[in-house]
C-alpha cells in the first residue's frame, strides 16, 4: 500500500533535501518496483544524514514528516558515485 504525500509534506521534504545537498526525485522506480514510482533522494552519505537530522526536527510535527518517513525506513542503493534512498510506500502526491 502506498501513501500519497500532502502538498505541505512534499514541499518541506523537497526543500530540506535540496538544502542538505541532495537531489529530490518525485518519481523514482527502484529495484523490484516493476514500474511503480515513489519519492527518493540522491547524493552522498553525509548529505543524507544532514537531511535525516533536519527531517526529524520538531518544527515539522504539524505535517507529520517524522512518522511518514521513518515508519518504514528508506531503501538505500548504490548508483556508482552516489547513493539513492527511496521510500517505496510513499508517492509524491499532487
N, C-alpha and C positions, 0 to 999 in steps of 0.2 A: 504494500500500500504506500503510495506517495502522498506527501503533504505539500500543498501549494503554499508558497511564502506570501505574506501580505505585502502590499506596496511599501509600507514603512520598514518592514524587516529586510526586504530586498535592497532598499536604498541604503540603510545603515550598513548592511553586510558588504555591499559593493564599495562604499566609501572607506570603511575600515580596512578592507582587503587592499585597496589601491594605496591608502595611506601607509600601510605596512610594507609596501613594495611588492605586492602580489598582483597577478593578472586575474581578474574575475571572469569566469565563463558561466553564462546562464544556460547553456545547452550542451553540456558535456555528456558524452556517451562512453562510459568506461567498460572495462572487461566484464564480460558476461551480462551486459545490459541489453544486448540484442536490439539496438536502435532506440531504446528508451533514453531520455535525457534527464539530467539533473544539474544542480549547481556545482561549481568547482572553483578552486583557486590554484594558480600555477606560480611556482617560484622556488626559492631556496628554503632550506630548513629554518634558518634564522628569521627570515621574514614571516614564515608560517607561525612560529612561536610568538613573535611580536603581535601578530594578528590574533592568535588564540587568547593571549593575555588581555588584550583590549576587548575582545568579544565578550569575555566573562565579566566585564565591568558592570557594577550595579546600576549605572545610569541607563542601561538597556533593558532592565527588568520589565518596564511597561510594555515592551513589544515582544517579550518572551524569546529573546535571542538565545539565551543560555540554554533553556530547555529544548528548543528546537534543534540546536546544533550539537549539543553534547548528549542528548538522549541516546542517539546511536552515533558513535564516533565515525569520523570520515575514513575512507579507504585511501591509502597512500600508494602511489605507483610512480615508478621511475620513468622519466622522459629524457633520457640521455644526460643532459647537464642540469636540468631542473626536475622538480617533483610536481605531481598533481595530487591534490587532496580533493576527494569528491564524496558527496553525500547522496547515495542512490535513492534515498527515501524522501528527498526534498526537491521539488520542482521550483523553478524561478517564479512562477505565477505570472500575473499580468503586469 
